[in-house]
């Protein structure tokens, strides 16, 4: 058991190091994109800047900022697992010991990448606020600019709605996308998930997870009780369980033919 | 080390790429695979690696069935076709990264194996600046660095000059002496004859003719 843990830990650290280095340019672009969002939001404090990014739309419309933020994250995580599968004729996967370890390590890498992406955003927004000198936003200003009522929301709820739910949705979507990319062309899996995100904007239904990641669609603002944190947790967990279980079963039987992939 | 391949077949769509392959291979021996391109040599190596699952039959290593008891053979080194490395890293960095997964060898082991294949561990050049021969040497270093007991080499002489070929021959002999089971696929018949203790001829996925005495091979058409 200890040997398995050690082996898995080594594989995970390998993914952290290798995954980051392979995605260096994408991370740089993510940073620039987030700085751009920060500038775009103006002097609205950390929460205001977050809101401008995650607010989405009440009506069935598409928010460009919201889509680019989530879409770029899908792009960031999509190619590494499949490139690693075929890298140097499968040199990495044969060293992992078991196919399941390899796959779970990639899932852990995806979760780490998504969290890092969100933490980078927090960092950029906080630094942006230090430069502009505006940290907070009053409920009145929030109502006036974003039409979102935050009176009565405590810090825990704000973190849950502004950070927790979008983060959970991102993790579920990225894991599903990465698993799909192992079986179909990675570009196609990216398009499928992108289309699913866009469909969320035009379909206010809890089956479309993107709704949980839009502040103006969440229960406390829209009044639609089904788009709640509880349902978000259940839906995301369900999607992840289905994706990981089906992915693991199919992956165990998957043939690796494309041996000259990678960079 | 004992590798047992029993009635292994592999069908891809309507094409049979491996056709009822049966082999029993022992450690300390070099087995050559001789056949045309697309005859099934690389496919068999992929099946042994655990990268593809046979449609029928089983592959066992020391009694452990691949795909059931284990996903991949433990302690295996491989070089399948042209090696691909991370182009923005040095040869040493590439090997160190791969070695970090198993954590069985140290940095000095990696440096030693690089020297063994004729590469300089202190070379700061990125792999993208390596010649084909240097990449091939790096691929061989990658295959042998973790002291494998099973070594799969698919066309290891590709892109190598004369000294490189001699070096690989020497490495293969050393590995055999250490008790390693070596499966060597090569289109150069003479090279294979020189190195192999036993040669399998591969044709349309069938590993039908076994040549244990090199004289038989020379006499065959």
Interface residues (C-beta under 8 A of the other chain):
Chain A: X6 X7 X10 X11 X13 X14 X17 X18 X21 X22 X87 X88 X89 X90 X91 X92 X93 X94 X95 X96 X97 X98 X99 X100 X252 X253 X255 X256 X257 X259 X260 X261 X262 X263
Chain B: X46 X49 X50 X51 X52 X53 X67 X70 X71 X72 X73 X74 X76 X78 X79 X80 X81 X82 X83 X84 X85 X86 X87 X88 X89 X97 X98 X100 X101 X102 X103 X139 X142
